[in-house]
């Protein structure tokens, strides 16, 4: 299992989900590779040679300059799954704003 901490340009991205306008994505990857996983397509956006389920990138970011710009209909990534539990146990949770 590879867990890397990376500095991200940002963690907020425009969302196509019907429940939110923007998504906050503090992680990329997976640590368990469920057979029913709907997020494995995300691997193609990484440079990881490891199979899905064997890596996790934990993002760090600069303070968001204009958080009100993103409106009220935002969601914590639909691809987040249980990674927040790992983060709470292993390091401090970074504030979004």
C-alpha positions as CSV (number, residue, x, y, z in Angstrom):
1,X,0.0,0.0,0.0
2,X,1.3,3.4,-1.0
3,X,0.1,6.5,0.9
4,X,1.6,9.8,-0.3
5,X,1.0,13.3,0.9
6,X,0.9,15.8,-2.1
7,X,0.5,19.5,-2.4
8,X,-2.6,20.2,-4.6
9,X,-3.3,23.3,-6.6
10,X,-6.8,23.1,-5.3
11,X,-9.4,20.7,-4.0
12,X,-12.6,22.2,-5.2
13,X,-13.9,21.3,-8.6
14,X,-17.0,21.9,-10.6
15,X,-19.4,18.9,-10.2
16,X,-21.8,17.3,-12.6
17,X,-23.6,15.6,-9.7
18,X,-27.3,16.7,-9.4
19,X,-26.9,17.3,-5.6
20,X,-24.1,19.9,-5.7
21,X,-22.4,22.5,-7.8
22,X,-18.9,21.9,-6.5
23,X,-17.1,18.9,-4.9
24,X,-14.3,19.0,-2.4
25,X,-11.8,16.2,-3.2
26,X,-9.2,15.8,-0.5
27,X,-8.0,12.4,-1.7
28,X,-7.2,10.4,-4.8
29,X,-7.0,6.7,-4.7
30,X,-8.3,3.8,-2.6
31,X,-7.0,1.5,0.1
32,X,-9.4,-1.4,-0.4
33,X,-10.6,-2.0,-4.0
34,X,-14.1,-3.2,-3.5
35,X,-15.4,-5.4,-6.3
36,X,-18.4,-3.1,-6.6
37,X,-16.3,0.1,-6.8
38,X,-17.7,2.8,-9.0
39,X,-14.6,5.1,-8.5
40,X,-11.9,3.0,-10.1
41,X,-12.1,5.1,-13.2
42,X,-10.2,7.8,-11.3
43,X,-6.9,5.8,-11.7
44,X,-6.6,7.1,-15.2
45,X,-6.2,10.6,-13.8
46,X,-3.2,9.6,-11.7
47,X,0.4,8.7,-12.5
48,X,0.3,5.6,-10.3
49,X,1.4,2.3,-11.9
50,X,-0.1,0.5,-8.9
51,X,-3.6,-1.1,-9.3
52,X,-6.6,0.6,-7.9
53,X,-6.9,-0.2,-4.2
54,X,-3.2,0.0,-3.6
55,X,-2.6,3.7,-3.4
56,X,-3.9,6.8,-1.7
57,X,-2.8,10.4,-2.3
58,X,-3.7,12.7,0.6
59,X,-3.9,16.3,-0.6
60,X,-2.8,19.4,1.2
61,X,-3.7,22.8,-0.2
62,X,-3.4,26.5,0.4
63,X,-6.2,28.4,2.0
64,X,-9.2,28.9,-0.4
65,X,-9.1,32.6,-1.4
66,X,-12.8,33.2,-2.0
67,X,-14.9,30.4,-0.4
68,X,-18.2,32.3,-0.9
69,X,-17.6,32.0,-4.7
70,X,-18.5,28.3,-4.5
71,X,-22.0,28.9,-3.2
72,X,-24.0,26.8,-0.8
73,X,-24.6,23.5,-2.7
74,X,-21.2,21.9,-2.3
75,X,-20.5,18.3,-1.2
76,X,-17.6,16.4,0.2
77,X,-16.4,14.2,-2.6
78,X,-18.7,11.3,-3.5
79,X,-15.6,9.3,-4.1
80,X,-14.3,9.9,-0.5
81,X,-15.6,6.7,1.1
82,X,-13.8,5.7,4.2
83,X,-10.6,7.7,3.7
84,X,-11.6,10.4,6.2
85,X,-11.4,7.7,8.9
86,X,-7.8,6.9,7.9
87,X,-7.0,10.6,7.9
88,X,-8.4,11.3,11.3
89,X,-6.4,8.5,12.8
90,X,-3.1,9.3,11.0
91,X,-3.0,13.1,10.9
92,X,-4.8,16.3,11.7
93,X,-7.7,17.2,9.5
94,X,-6.9,20.3,7.5
95,X,-9.4,23.1,7.5
96,X,-11.0,23.8,4.2
97,X,-11.1,27.6,4.6
